[in-house]
Amino acid sequence: MKSEFSWDLGKYLYHIKLGEPRAAAEIVHKLKYKISILGMEKTFLFAEEHKERLHSGDTIFDGDFKEVLKKINVFLEFV
C-alpha cells in the first residue's frame, strides 16, 4: 500500500500542477479507497466531495486535500 499510495500521490500532484482537475479526480477516486482502508471515514467523505468538484473543474479543496495526503504519507512512512 505504501508504494501504491506514493505513486498515486505523485500522479495527483502532477495532474494538479498541469491544471488537469478531471485527471486528478480519477486519482482521487483511487486514493479514497486507500483512505477507506485506513478507517478514515470523514476523510473518505471529504475525498468524495473533492473528487466530484474536480470533475467539474473546481480545485477549491486542493490545499486541504494535500494536507490530508501529507499526513497519510507521514503515517505510512512509520508503519
C-alpha positions in Angstrom: 0.0 0.0 0.0 2.9 2.4 0.7 4.2 2.2 -2.8 0.8 2.5 -4.4 -0.1 5.4 -2.2 3.2 7.2 -3.1 2.6 6.5 -6.8 -1.0 7.9 -6.7 0.1 10.9 -4.6 2.7 11.7 -7.3 0.2 11.4 -10.1 -2.3 13.5 -8.2 0.2 16.3 -7.7 1.3 16.1 -11.3 -2.2 16.5 -12.7 -2.9 19.4 -10.3 0.3 21.1 -11.3 -0.6 20.8 -15.0 -4.1 22.2 -14.4 -5.9 18.9 -15.2 -8.5 18.6 -12.5 -10.5 15.9 -14.2 -7.4 13.6 -14.5 -6.7 14.4 -10.8 -10.3 13.3 -10.0 -9.5 9.9 -11.3 -6.5 9.6 -8.9 -8.6 10.9 -6.0 -11.0 8.0 -6.8 -8.1 5.6 -6.3 -6.9 7.4 -3.2 -10.2 7.4 -1.5 -10.3 3.6 -1.3 -6.8 3.7 0.3 -8.2 6.2 2.8 -11.1 3.9 3.5 -8.7 1.0 4.3 -7.1 3.3 6.9 -10.5 3.7 8.5 -10.7 7.5 7.9 -14.4 7.8 7.4 -14.7 11.6 7.4 -11.6 11.9 5.2 -13.2 9.4 2.8 -16.3 11.6 2.5 -14.1 14.7 2.0 -12.2 12.9 -0.8 -15.5 12.0 -2.4 -16.6 15.7 -2.4 -13.2 16.8 -3.7 -13.4 14.2 -6.5 -16.9 15.5 -7.5 -15.7 19.1 -7.5 -12.6 18.2 -9.6 -14.8 16.5 -12.2 -16.5 19.9 -12.6 -13.1 21.7 -12.8 -13.2 23.1 -9.2 -10.0 22.8 -7.3 -11.1 24.8 -4.2 -10.3 21.8 -1.8 -6.9 21.1 -3.3 -4.9 22.7 -0.4 -6.9 20.9 2.2 -6.6 17.6 0.3 -2.9 18.0 0.0 -2.6 18.4 3.8 -4.6 15.2 4.3 -2.3 13.4 1.8 0.8 14.7 3.6 -0.5 13.4 6.9 -1.3 10.0 5.4 2.1 9.8 3.8 3.9 10.6 7.1 1.8 7.9 8.8 2.6 5.3 6.1 6.4 6.1 6.5 6.2 4.9 10.1 4.1 1.8 9.6 
